[in-house]
Amino acid sequence: MIDILGYGLMGLGIVFWFWGTFPLLGLRSVLFKLHTLTVADTLGSMLIILGLLVKIPREWPLLILALISLMLWNTMLGYVLAYCSNNEDKS
């Protein structure tokens, strides 16, 4: 049962990766495409790490550190990109 849950989480993570890639082909703005891609990529990566956590519980400190790093890095990157994309005068 644990194997099925682990593989299911990892499979769902891969689905999120592909789901986030498809809007890149659309005609929307670059920032919308980037936002969709980063959110789907973050969720997909987190689900894959959770699947690994279920399958390899003895490695939980490293996997929890990976989850926290992923959440912090992608959040900060999103704020930096949003700030840099602002067209107003920053002086």
PAZA-898879 format. One record per residue (C-alpha): x, y, z; residue in one letter. Coordinates in steps of 0.2 Angstrom, whole numbers, padded with zeros to 4 digits, always signed. Example, Ala and Ser with C-alpha at 12.3 -4.5 7.8 and 13.67 -1.06 7.14 Angstrom:
// residues 2
+0062-0022+0039A
+0068-0005+0036S
// end
This chain:
// residues 91
+0000+0000+0000M
+0014+0012+0004I
+0022+0008-0013D
+0006+0013-0022I
+0005+0029-0012L
+0023+0034-0015G
+0022+0030-0034Y
+0005+0039-0035G
+0012+0055-0027L
+0027+0054-0039M
+0016+0051-0054G
+0005+0066-0049L
+0020+0076-0048G
+0025+0072-0065I
+0007+0076-0071V
+0009+0093-0063F
+0026+0096-0072W
+0018+0092-0089F
+0002+0102-0085W
+0013+0118-0081G
+0022+0116-0098T
+0007+0116-0109F
+0002+0135-0106P
+0019+0140-0113L
+0012+0136-0130L
-0003+0149-0128G
-0004+0167-0133L
-0005+0174-0115R
+0008+0186-0108S
+0025+0180-0103V
+0022+0183-0085L
+0006+0173-0085F
+0016+0159-0093K
+0030+0160-0081L
+0019+0160-0066H
+0009+0145-0072T
+0025+0136-0075L
+0033+0140-0059T
+0018+0135-0048V
+0015+0119-0057A
+0034+0115-0056D
+0034+0119-0038T
+0019+0108-0034L
+0025+0094-0045G
+0042+0094-0037S
+0035+0094-0019M
+0024+0080-0023L
+0038+0070-0030I
+0048+0073-0014I
+0033+0068-0004L
+0032+0052-0014G
+0050+0049-0010L
+0047+0053+0009L
+0034+0039+0009V
+0045+0027+0000K
+0061+0031+0009I
+0056+0037+0027P
+0074+0034+0034R
+0079+0049+0023E
+0066+0061+0031W
+0079+0075+0037P
+0086+0077+0019L
+0069+0076+0011L
+0061+0089+0023I
+0076+0100+0020L
+0073+0099+0001A
+0055+0103+0003L
+0058+0118+0014I
+0072+0124+0002S
+0060+0122-0013L
+0046+0132-0005M
+0058+0146+0000L
+0068+0147-0016W
+0053+0147-0027N
+0043+0160-0017T
+0058+0172-0016M
+0061+0170-0035L
+0043+0174-0038G
+0044+0190-0028Y
+0060+0195-0037V
+0053+0192-0054L
+0037+0202-0050A
+0047+0216-0043Y
+0058+0216-0059C
+0043+0216-0071S
+0035+0231-0063N
+0036+0245-0077N
+0035+0260-0065E
+0050+0271-0061D
+0059+0263-0046K
+0070+0279-0042S
// end
